[in-house]
């Protein structure tokens, strides 16, 4: 078996990138000196070679253009299977993966992938017509993008560097602070963490080194969110954006892509802020001049790998990581009220179910192009208490870099580029620089700032009036115009629902697998033009437990029925919320939605219409829109909402395709705060009593109250799991003899949801 566990870091010069032809990184077809193959093996494709001796061979791929340093990982695959993550050379052209002897003999159909996109295939011309943006949504009653009443003050602090486990060189403790002037009392704190980008520059030369060489300057990535910080500070929040160049320059050696190191860095800064709030006289000048921070109300904002880093910091603030992996050892003196994750990575597959989140998905992301951050929404359904809002915000025409002004050409101090590389002779119909759907850098950054402010207002200030911008209610913030921003969500006050992940039968459609090599089982076939964030692939070629319902019809009136093993209760809900999508650039798919109860009574709720997103072969546009139908017709028809047997979708258009992700009982509101984390799965893998490989991030409450973890094929069965509370499960304490052994009472954070009965894998959510 081939083993490679190092996350790549491409220290490529932007000068070389600018001089290369646009498009994907095509393998150099020129003969490579010293190339060869193993005995009895077919020749390797152009650009590939085997180096080293027979005892320690290396698989080497050379790109015809430099692969810029970014947040997505470069991966080698053979016959659809992950070989490993190669180590890049300094020029960003050559990537090298150590092989073992037996593994090297199984090399077939070699491919290079990054962020869901293949790098070693020539870009094909997209023949789709130019896309048009969808019509604007109705304006929300409250616009969080409007500046507040406060003037702002900006300054920086630099503390002594720290050492983090697994990183040989110290990491900087530097940050820029923007705070309101004249605000009284303690103020909520918003902390920003940038993603993985170049670290050092000198003139037009830019590298991923750390520490920076003499004469070079650190890339000021942490200053790229000043516009967002000033907007929040004008509204009364204290903001700080921390620098993480020291992690970016060394995370190639980290199995988790540096997520744990970034979490440690975030919590080290939060610990300093907690100390400064208690003893203001010890704070740097810029902090002393700011209002005192309220550490009971903290919002974490992370971009790309910084998004995964702040997600991990939220997790680590609830359940500490292993001490030998953590760079912070002190108490948790803060409360994370929510997170905003901008184009995030999710290598650890470990979203935090009981901390509210907003995942911003850039429609023209050229780095994390599979939009894997959707896992922070889909991966929380049916997990934990189910009352935290998890929102996905899809920004049509936004790239990955322009949310950070220091990664934006014309605004950055260091060299910068548009990560969505485009062929000027064959521009992408959706993301080309002159496409009607593509946003300018300023338009994109303004939209990002607006939705960050929406999250702050909802999670920190508790203003439910901005929730319709985030939860799929179909409202827009005028401050973000002309950007088209769409949303859907799970959690909050959604009740029980129809989840394809559980025990369910489907007629008139088929249950499909999010990730499966078989075209007959997968939700999207290999000939699909474009990808889906819902079906982003992890490290395995097959993932069990991630499913959707695929629909295909050729006539009006074709029904599709979804029936759970046991009835679903929609009591207390005001509407049924469905997350569905149709192919990009299609319009007018119509369905009637009906429910049937256990007595056989059927009620039609209403009709829904679905339009596809603007999409091309290079975009992840198979993304679900949220549509709702009221439940009042069911009540008038006498249907028993407390015992719903099935849901039916009947086509009212001539033909088409659609995919159903899930359907929930919905009512307005943001839910309630969860008591804490009940179970933690370490990044990597773990083992439970149930034999077989499992993967983190899918901890669920079983009927007996203990968490269970859904399996995914292909994971190694090693690892660990930790329980929260005063002590781990085990034999009861010694005491006086009893005729019957009492059931041990778990602390509040470890108790199951209020309704403990599970209905065929679908949790009956608390309505509060």
C-alpha positions in Angstrom: 0.0 0.0 0.0 1.3 3.4 -0.9 1.6 5.7 2.1 2.0 9.4 2.0 0.8 11.7 4.9 2.3 15.1 4.2 0.2 18.0 3.2 1.6 19.8 0.3 3.0 23.3 0.2 3.8 24.7 -3.2 6.4 27.4 -2.9 5.9 28.6 -6.5 6.8 32.1 -7.8 3.9 34.1 -8.9 6.1 35.4 -11.7 6.2 31.9 -13.1 2.5 31.6 -12.7 1.8 34.9 -14.5 4.0 33.7 -17.4 2.3 30.3 -17.8 -0.6 29.7 -20.0 -4.0 30.0 -18.3 -6.1 27.0 -17.4 -5.3 23.9 -15.5 -1.8 22.6 -14.9 -1.2 20.3 -17.8 1.5 17.7 -17.5 4.6 18.6 -19.4 4.7 16.2 -22.4 8.5 16.6 -23.0 10.6 13.5 -22.2 11.9 13.6 -18.6 15.5 12.6 -18.1 15.9 9.5 -16.1 12.2 8.5 -16.3 11.3 4.9 -16.0 8.9 2.3 -14.8 9.1 -0.9 -12.8 9.6 -4.2 -14.5 6.5 -5.6 -16.2 4.7 -2.3 -15.8 3.2 -0.4 -18.7 4.8 3.0 -19.5 3.8 5.9 -17.3 1.8 8.8 -18.9 3.7 11.9 -20.1 5.0 14.0 -17.2 5.2 11.0 -14.8 8.3 9.0 -13.8 9.7 6.8 -11.1 12.8 7.9 -9.3 15.0 6.4 -6.6 16.2 2.8 -6.2 14.0 -0.3 -5.8 13.9 -0.1 -2.0 12.7 3.5 -1.8 11.1 4.5 -5.1 9.4 7.9 -5.6 6.5 8.7 -8.0 7.2 12.0 -9.6 4.9 14.3 -11.7 6.0 17.4 -13.4 3.5 20.1 -14.3 3.9 22.3 -17.4 3.0 25.3 -15.3 3.6 26.2 -11.7 0.9 25.1 -9.3 0.3 28.1 -7.0 0.4 27.7 -3.2 -3.2 27.4 -2.0 -5.5 25.8 0.5 -6.6 22.7 -1.4 -4.3 19.7 -1.3 -2.6 18.2 -4.4 -3.4 14.4 -4.5 -2.0 11.5 -6.6 -4.6 8.9 -7.6 -4.3 5.6 -9.3 -7.4 3.9 -10.9 -9.6 6.3 -8.9 -7.9 5.4 -5.6 -6.0 7.9 -3.5 -2.3 7.2 -3.5 -1.2 10.0 -1.3 -0.4 13.7 -0.9 2.9 14.5 -2.7 5.6 16.9 -1.6 6.2 19.8 -4.0 9.5 21.2 -5.2 10.5 24.8 -4.6 9.5 25.8 -8.1 5.9 24.5 -7.8 6.3 22.3 -11.0 7.5 19.0 -9.6 5.6 16.8 -7.1 7.1 13.7 -5.4 5.4 10.9 -3.6 7.3 8.1 -1.7 6.1 4.6 -2.6 6.6 1.2 -1.2 7.7 -1.6 -3.5 4.4 -3.5 -3.8 2.3 -0.3 -4.1 4.5 0.9 -7.0 3.6 -2.1 -9.0 -0.1 -1.3 -8.9 0.1 2.1 -10.7 -2.8 2.4 -13.2 -4.6 5.4 -14.7 -2.5 8.0 -12.8 -4.2 11.3 -12.2 -3.5 14.5 -10.2 -6.3 16.2 -8.4 -6.7 19.3 -6.2 -9.9 20.7 -4.6 -12.1 18.4 -6.7 -10.5 19.4 -10.0 -8.0 17.4 -12.1 -4.7 19.2 -12.8 -3.1 16.9 -15.3 -5.8 17.0 -18.0 -6.1 19.7 -20.6 -8.9 22.1 -20.2 -11.7 21.5 -22.6 -13.6 24.3 -24.2 -17.0 24.9 -22.5 -19.6 25.3 -25.2 -22.4 26.3 -22.8 -23.9 29.7 -23.6 -23.2 32.7 -21.5 -24.9 32.5 -18.1 -27.2 35.1 -16.7 -27.5 35.8 -13.0 -30.8 34.9 -11.4 -33.4 37.6 -10.5 -32.7 39.4 -7.2 -34.5 38.1 -4.2 -36.8 40.4 -2.1 -35.0 42.6 0.3 -34.8 41.7 4.0 -36.3 44.0 6.5 -32.9 44.5 8.2 -29.7 45.1 6.2 -26.6 44.1 8.3 -24.2 45.6 5.7 -25.0 49.2 6.7 -22.2 50.8 8.7 -23.0 51.6 12.3 -22.8 54.8 14.3 -19.3 54.3 15.8 -16.0 55.7 14.4 -13.3 53.1 14.4 -9.6 52.9 15.5 -7.0 50.5 14.0 -3.7 49.3 15.5 -1.5 46.2 15.7 0.1 44.2 18.5 3.1 41.8 18.2 3.9 39.4 21.1 6.6 36.9 21.6 6.4 34.0 19.1 5.2 30.6 20.3 6.1 27.0 19.5 3.4 24.7 18.4 3.6 20.8 18.4 4.8 19.5 15.0 6.1 22.8 13.7 9.9 23.2 14.0 10.1 27.0 13.8 8.3 29.4 16.2 5.0 30.9 15.0 4.3 34.7 15.2 1.8 36.2 17.7 0.8 39.2 15.6 -2.6 40.7 15.0 -4.4 43.8 13.8 -7.2 45.2 15.9 -10.1 47.4 14.8 -12.4 48.6 17.6 -15.3 51.1 18.0 -14.5 54.6 19.4 -16.8 55.7 22.2 -18.6 52.4 22.8 -19.3 51.8 26.5 -19.4 48.5 28.4 -18.0 45.1 27.4 -18.3 44.4 23.7 -18.5 41.1 21.8 -15.3 39.9 20.1 -14.9 38.8 16.5 -11.6 37.0 15.6 -10.5 36.5 12.0 -8.0 33.9 10.8 -6.7 33.9 7.2 -6.1 30.8 5.1 -3.1 29.2 3.5 -1.2 31.6 1.2 2.3 32.6 0.4 4.2 33.7 3.4 7.1 35.9 2.3 7.8 38.3 -0.6 10.5 40.5 -2.0 9.5 42.7 -4.8 7.9 40.4 -7.4 9.3 37.2 -5.8 7.0 35.4 -3.4 7.6 32.1 -1.5 6.1 29.8 1.1 9.2 29.8 3.3 9.2 30.3 7.1 10.8 32.2 8.6 11.3 34.7 5.9 14.8 35.1 4.4 16.8 38.2 5.1 15.5 41.1 2.9 12.1 39.5 2.5 8.9 40.7 4.2 6.0 38.6 5.6 2.9 38.7 3.4 0.4 40.7 5.5 -2.5 38.3 5.0 -4.0 39.1 8.4 -4.6 42.7 7.1 -6.9 41.5 4.3 -10.1 41.7 6.3 -9.8 45.3 7.4 -13.0 46.2 5.5 -14.9 43.5 7.3 -13.4 44.5 10.6 -14.3 48.2 10.1 -17.9 47.4 9.3 -18.2 45.3 12.5 -16.4 47.8 14.6 -18.7 50.6 13.4 -21.6 48.4 14.7 -20.0 48.1 18.1 -17.9 44.9 18.0 -14.3 44.6 18.9 -12.4 42.8 16.1 -9.0 41.2 15.8 -7.4 39.5 12.8 -4.4 37.2 13.6 -1.4 36.3 11.4 -0.7 32.6 10.7 2.2 32.7 8.3 4.3 30.6 10.6 1.6 27.8 10.3 1.3 28.2 6.5 5.0 27.8 6.0 5.2 24.6 7.9 1.9 22.8 7.7 3.0 20.5 4.8 4.2 18.1 7.5 0.8 18.0 9.3 -1.6 15.2 8.7 -4.6 17.5 9.3 -3.3 20.3 7.1 -2.4 22.4 10.1 -5.9 22.6 11.6 -4.7 21.7 15.1 -1.9 24.3 14.9 -4.3 27.0 13.8 -6.7 26.1 16.6 -3.9 26.4 19.1 -2.9 29.8 17.7 -6.5 31.0 17.8 -6.9 29.9 21.4 -3.6 31.4 22.5 -4.8 34.8 21.2 -8.2 34.3 23.0 -6.4 33.4 26.2 -4.5 36.7 25.9 -7.7 38.6 25.3 -9.3 36.9 28.4 -6.3 38.0 30.5 -6.4 41.5 29.1 -10.2 41.8 29.9 -9.4 40.8 33.5 -6.3 43.0 33.8 -6.5 45.8 31.2 -3.2 47.4 32.4 -1.3 44.4 31.0 -2.7 44.8 27.5 -1.0 46.3 24.4 -1.8 50.0 23.7 -4.2 49.2 20.9 -6.2 46.9 23.2 -6.2 49.3 26.2 -7.7 52.0 23.9 -10.4 49.7 22.8 -13.6 48.8 24.8 -13.1 45.8 27.0 -13.9 42.6 25.1 -16.8 40.4 26.3 -15.3 36.9 26.0 -18.7 35.3 26.7 -19.6 36.3 23.1 -17.0 35.3 20.6 -17.5 34.9 16.8 -14.7 33.1 14.9 -14.3 34.0 11.2 -11.9 31.8 9.1 -11.0 31.8 5.5 -10.1 28.5 3.7 -7.8 26.5 5.9 -8.4 29.2 8.4 -12.1 28.2 8.3 -11.2 24.7 9.3 -8.8 26.1 11.9 -11.6 28.1 13.6 -13.9 25.2 13.4 -11.3 23.1 15.2 -10.8 25.9 17.8 -14.6 25.8 18.5 -14.3 22.0 18.9 -11.2 22.3 21.1 -13.0 24.9 23.3 -15.6 22.3 24.1 -13.5 19.2 24.4 -9.7 19.6 24.7 -7.5 17.8 22.2 -4.7 15.5 23.3 -2.1 17.5 25.2 0.8 16.3 23.1 -0.9 17.8 20.0 -2.0 21.1 21.4 -0.1 24.3 21.8 -2.5 25.7 24.4 -2.7 24.2 27.9 -4.7 26.8 29.8 -8.4 27.0 30.8 -11.1 28.0 28.4 -12.2 31.4 29.5 -14.4 32.2 26.5 -17.5 31.0 24.8 -17.7 30.6 21.0 -21.2 31.7 19.9 -20.7 30.9 16.3 -18.4 30.6 13.3 -18.2 32.0 9.8 -16.2 29.7 7.4 -15.3 31.3 4.0 -14.5 28.7 1.3 -13.3 26.3 4.0 -11.4 23.1 3.8 -12.6 20.1 5.7 -9.7 17.6 5.8 -10.6 16.5 9.3 -14.3 15.8 8.4 -15.2 17.0 11.9 -17.8 19.8 11.9 -19.0 21.0 15.4 -22.7 20.2 15.5 -23.7 22.3 18.5 -22.0 25.6 17.6 -23.9 27.6 15.0 -22.1 28.2 11.7 -22.3 30.0 8.3 -20.3 28.5 5.5 -19.7 30.9 2.6 -19.3 29.0 -0.7 -17.8 31.0 -3.6 -19.4 29.9 -6.9 -16.1 30.6 -8.9 -13.7 29.1 -6.3 -10.5 28.1 -8.2 -8.7 26.8 -5.1 -11.1 24.8 -3.0 -13.1 24.3 -6.2 -15.3 21.4 -5.0 -16.7 23.6 -2.2 -16.2 20.9 0.4 -17.2 23.4 3.1 -20.8 22.2 2.4 -19.9 19.3 4.8 -20.1 21.8 7.7 -23.9 21.9 6.9 -24.7 18.4 5.6 -22.4 16.7 8.1 -24.3 18.1 11.1 -27.8 16.9 10.2 -28.9 14.3 12.7 -25.9 15.0 14.9 -25.7 16.4 18.4 -28.7 18.3 19.7 -29.8 19.5 16.3 -30.8 23.0 17.5 -27.8 25.0 16.2 -28.3 26.8 12.9 -25.9 25.6 10.2 -26.1 27.7 7.1 -24.6 27.5 3.7 -24.4 30.8 1.7 -23.6 30.4 -2.0 -22.1 33.5 -3.6 -22.6 33.4 -7.4 -19.5 34.7 -9.3 -17.2 34.9 -6.3 -13.6 33.4 -6.4 -11.6 32.2 -3.5 -9.0 34.9 -3.0 -10.9 38.2 -3.3 -12.5 37.9 0.2 -9.0 38.9 1.4 -7.8 42.2 0.0 -4.1 41.1 0.6 -4.8 38.3 -1.9 -6.3 40.6 -4.5 -4.4 42.1 -7.4 -4.3 45.9 -7.2 -5.0 45.9 -3.5 -2.4 43.6 -2.0 1.1 44.7 -0.8 2.6 41.4 -2.2 2.0 39.9 -5.6 -1.5 38.4 -5.9 -3.8 36.8 -8.5 -7.3 35.7 -9.3 -7.4 32.0 -8.3 -9.9 31.2 -11.0 -7.5 31.0 -13.9 -9.2 31.4 -17.2 -8.3 31.0 -20.9 -8.8 34.4 -22.5 -9.5 32.7 -25.9 -12.1 30.4 -24.4 -13.4 32.2 -21.3 -15.6 30.3 -18.8 -19.3 31.3 -19.4 -19.9 31.7 -15.6 -16.5 32.7 -14.1 -14.7 34.4 -16.9 -13.6 37.9 -16.0 -16.2 39.5 -18.3 -19.0 37.0 -17.6 -22.2 38.6 -16.5 -22.3 36.4 -13.4 -18.7 37.2 -12.3 -18.2 39.7 -9.5 -15.5 42.3 -9.3 -13.1 42.1 -6.3 -14.9 45.0 -4.6 -18.4 43.6 -5.2 -17.3 40.3 -3.8 -15.6 41.7 -0.7 -18.6 43.9 0.1 -20.9 40.9 -0.1 -18.6 38.9 2.2 -18.5 41.7 4.7 -22.3 42.0 4.7 -22.9 38.3 5.4 -20.2 38.2 8.1 -22.0 41.1 9.8 -25.3 39.1 9.4 -23.7 36.2 11.3 -22.4 38.5 14.0 -25.8 40.1 14.4 -27.5 36.7 14.7 -25.0 34.8 16.8 -23.7 37.6 19.0 -26.5 40.1 19.2 -29.3 37.5 19.0 -31.2 39.6 16.4 -33.4 37.1 14.6 -34.4 39.6 12.0 -31.3 38.8 10.0 -31.9 35.1 10.0 -33.9 35.1 6.7 -30.6 36.0 5.0 -29.0 32.8 6.2 -31.6 30.1 6.6 -33.0 29.6 3.1 -35.9 32.0 3.6 -35.1 33.7 0.2 -34.2 37.2 1.3 -31.3 39.4 0.2 -29.2 42.1 1.9 -29.3 45.2 -0.4 -25.8 46.1 0.8 -24.5 43.1 -1.0 -25.9 44.1 -4.4 -25.3 43.3 -7.2 -24.1 40.0 -5.8 -26.6 37.1 -6.0 -26.4 35.3 -2.7 -28.5 32.2 -1.9 -28.7 30.2 1.3 -30.0 27.0 2.8 -29.7 25.6 6.3 -30.2 22.7 8.7 -30.8 22.8 12.4 -32.3 25.7 14.4 -36.1 25.2 14.8 -36.3 22.4 12.2 -38.0 19.4 13.6 -38.2 15.8 12.3 -37.7 15.2 8.7 -37.0 12.9 5.7 -33.3 12.1 5.6 -32.0 9.8 2.9 -29.1 8.8 5.1 -31.4 6.8 7.4 -33.6 3.7 6.9 -35.8 4.8 4.0 -37.5 3.3 1.0 -37.9 5.2 -2.3 -40.3 4.5 -5.2 -40.3 6.5 -8.4 -36.7 7.5 -7.8 -33.5 6.0 -6.4 -31.4 6.3 -3.3 -28.0 7.3 -4.6 -24.5 7.5 -2.9 -22.7 10.8 -2.6 -19.4 9.1 -3.3 -19.2 5.7 -5.1 -17.1 4.5 -8.0 -20.1 2.7 -9.5 -22.1 5.0 -11.9 -25.2 3.0 -11.1 -24.9 3.9 -7.4 -23.4 7.4 -7.4 -25.6 10.5 -7.5 -23.7 12.1 -10.3 -22.2 10.0 -13.1 -18.7 10.4 -14.5 -20.0 12.2 -17.6 -21.6 15.0 -15.5 -20.3 18.5 -16.5 -19.6 20.1 -13.2 -19.7 18.9 -9.6 -21.8 19.1 -6.5 -20.6 20.5 -3.1 -22.9 17.9 -1.5 -21.0 15.1 -3.1 -17.4 16.3 -2.5 -15.1 13.4 -2.1 -12.9 12.8 0.9 -9.9 10.4 0.9 -11.9 7.2 0.1 -13.5 6.1 -3.2 -16.7 5.0 -1.5 -18.5 6.6 1.5 -21.4 4.8 3.1 -24.1 6.8 5.0 -24.0 9.9 2.6 -27.0 9.6 0.3 -29.6 11.6 -1.6 -32.7 10.8 -3.6 -32.2 11.0 -7.4 -35.2 11.8 -9.5 -35.6 11.4 -13.3 -38.9 11.8 -15.1 -40.1 11.8 -18.7 -43.7 12.8 -18.3 -46.0 15.1 -16.3 -47.5 13.4 -13.3 -44.7 11.0 -12.5 -44.7 10.4 -8.7 -41.7 9.7 -6.4 -42.4 8.6 -2.8 -40.1 8.7 0.2 -41.1 6.4 3.1 -39.2 6.2 6.3 -39.2 2.9 8.3 -41.3 4.5 11.0 -43.6 7.6 10.8 -42.4 11.1 11.2 -43.9 13.7 13.4 -44.3 17.2 12.0 -46.3 18.5 14.9 -45.5 22.1 15.8 -44.0 22.9 12.4 -45.5 25.5 10.1 -43.9 24.4 6.8 -42.1 21.6 5.1 -38.6 22.8 4.0 -37.0 20.8 1.2 -33.4 21.1 0.0 -33.4 20.2 -3.7 -31.4 21.0 -6.8 -31.7 20.5 -10.6 -28.9 20.6 -13.2 -27.2 24.0 -13.7 -28.7 26.4 -16.3 -32.1 24.6 -16.3 -35.3 26.3 -15.3 -38.9 25.6 -14.4 -38.8 22.1 -12.8 -42.1 21.9 -11.0 -43.4 19.4 -8.4 -46.5 19.0 -6.3 -45.6 18.1 -2.7 -48.0 15.7 -0.8 -47.9 13.9 2.6 -49.7 10.7 3.6 -50.3 9.7 7.2 -50.5 6.3 8.8 -54.2 6.1 8.3 -53.8 6.5 4.5 -55.1 10.1 4.3 -53.2 12.1 1.7 -52.9 15.9 1.5 -51.4 18.1 -1.2 -49.3 20.9 0.4 -48.6 23.0 -2.7 -46.3 23.3 -5.7 -42.6 24.2 -5.8 -40.5 25.4 -8.8 -36.8 24.8 -9.0 -34.2 26.6 -11.2 -30.6 25.6 -11.6 -27.7 27.8 -10.7 -25.5 29.3 -13.4 -22.8 26.6 -14.0 -20.1 25.4 -16.2 -17.8 22.3 -16.4 -15.5 24.0 -13.9 -18.0 25.0 -11.3 -19.6 23.1 -8.4 -23.1 24.3 -9.3 -25.2 21.3 -8.4 -26.2 22.9 -5.1 -29.5 22.6 -3.3 -31.9 25.5 -3.1 -34.3 25.5 -0.1 -38.0 25.6 -0.9 -40.9 25.5 1.5 -44.5 24.6 1.4 -47.0 25.4 4.2 -48.4 22.6 6.3 -51.7 24.3 6.9 -53.4 22.4 4.0 -52.6 19.2 5.7 -54.3 20.4 8.9 -57.4 21.5 6.9 -57.5 18.1 5.3 -57.5 16.3 8.6 -54.1 14.7 8.1 -52.3 13.5 11.3 -49.2 15.6 11.3 -48.0 13.7 14.3 -47.8 10.5 12.3 -46.7 11.1 8.7 -46.0 7.9 6.8 -44.5 9.3 3.5 -43.8 12.3 1.3 -44.6 12.4 -2.4 -43.2 14.6 -5.1 -45.2 14.6 -8.4 -43.6 16.1 -11.5 -45.6 18.9 -13.2 -43.0 19.5 -15.9 -42.6 17.3 -19.0 -39.1 15.9 -18.2 -36.0 16.5 -16.2 -33.8 15.5 -13.3 -33.6 16.6 -9.7 -32.0 15.5 -6.4 -33.5 15.7 -3.0 -31.0 16.2 -0.1 -33.6 16.2 2.7 -36.9 17.6 4.0 -37.7 19.0 7.4 -40.5 20.3 9.5 -39.7 24.0 9.8 -40.8 26.9 11.8 -39.2 30.4 12.2 -36.6 31.0 14.8 -32.9 30.5 15.5 -33.3 27.7 18.0 -31.6 27.6 21.4 -28.1 27.2 22.6 -26.8 23.7 23.0 -25.4 22.7 26.4 -22.1 21.5 25.0 -20.3 18.8 23.1 -21.3 15.2 24.0 -18.8 13.3 22.0 -15.5 14.1 20.2 -14.0 12.1 17.4 -10.3 12.8 16.8 -9.3 13.7 13.3 -8.2 10.7 11.4 -10.1 7.6 12.5 -11.6 5.9 15.6 -13.0 2.6 16.7 -16.3 1.9 18.5 -17.8 -1.3 19.8 -19.4 -1.9 16.4 -16.6 -3.5 14.4 -15.5 -2.0 11.1 -13.8 1.1 9.9 -15.4 4.5 10.9 -14.6 8.1 10.3 -14.9 11.2 12.6 -17.5 13.9 12.3 -20.5 11.7 12.3 -21.2 11.1 16.0 -24.9 10.5 16.7 -27.0 9.6 19.7 -28.1 6.0 19.6 -31.3 4.9 21.3 -29.5 4.1 24.5 -28.1 7.7 24.7 -24.6 6.8 23.8 -23.1 8.4 20.7 -22.7 6.3 17.6 -20.6 7.0 14.6 -21.7 6.2 11.1 -19.3 4.1 9.1 -17.4 5.1 6.0 -15.6 2.5 4.0 -11.9 2.8 3.5 -10.9 4.4 6.8 -8.3 2.9 9.1 -9.7 1.5 12.4 -7.2 3.2 14.6 -7.6 6.4 16.7 -9.4 7.5 19.8 -12.6 9.0 21.1 -13.2 11.1 24.3 -16.2 11.7 26.4 -17.0 15.0 28.0 -18.2 15.3 31.6 -16.7 14.5 34.9 -15.5 11.0 34.1 -15.6 8.5 31.2 -18.0 5.7 31.0 -17.1 2.6 33.0 -18.1 0.5 36.0 -20.0 2.3 38.7 -18.3 3.6 41.8 -18.0 1.4 44.7 -20.7 1.8 47.4 -23.2 -0.1 49.4 -24.6 -3.2 47.8 -27.9 -2.8 45.9 -30.2 -5.4 44.6 -30.2 -3.7 41.3 -27.4 -1.7 39.6 -28.6 1.9 39.0 -28.1 3.5 35.7 -25.2 6.0 35.9 -26.4 9.6 35.4 -24.4 11.4 32.7 -23.6 15.1 33.2 -25.8 17.5 31.2 -23.5 17.8 28.2 -23.4 14.1 27.7 -27.1 13.4 27.9 -29.1 12.5 24.8 -31.7 14.8 23.2 -34.9 15.3 25.2 -36.8 12.8 23.1 -34.7 9.6 23.2 -36.6 7.5 20.9 -35.0 7.2 17.5 -37.2 6.7 14.4 -35.2 4.6 11.9 -32.1 6.7 12.1 -33.9 10.0 11.9 -33.8 12.0 15.1 -37.0 13.6 16.3 -35.7 17.1 17.0 -36.6 19.2 19.9 -39.0 21.9 18.7 -37.4 24.5 21.0 
